[in-house]
């Protein structure tokens, strides 16, 4: 399992940013979850990501488990920090 904690650099996650984060996560075969405090959501679930309600400046832990976990965590961290996808 690979984990990384990042600070959200996007100005909140509206519907478009949530959809883009789900698309980013869905490119990887690893299981990917985001955790914010005691809440943990599947990063490939649009409803889960909406329920997480991340905002600018929030710290979130990215957890990935699977064959491409390193790449998955890095891609999610990059997206959440600055809104860029690889």
CORQUI-V77245 format. One record per run of one state. SS is the DSSP state (h for helix, s for strand, l for the rest). FROM is the first residue (numbers start at 1). LEN is the number of residues. Records with the same first field share a line. If there is no record, write none. Layout:
BEGIN
SS = FROM-LEN + FROM-LEN
END
This chain:
BEGIN
l = 1-1 + 8-7 + 27-4 + 37-2 + 43-3 + 53-6 + 66-3 + 83-4
s = 2-6 + 31-6 + 39-4 + 59-7
h = 15-12 + 46-7 + 69-14
END
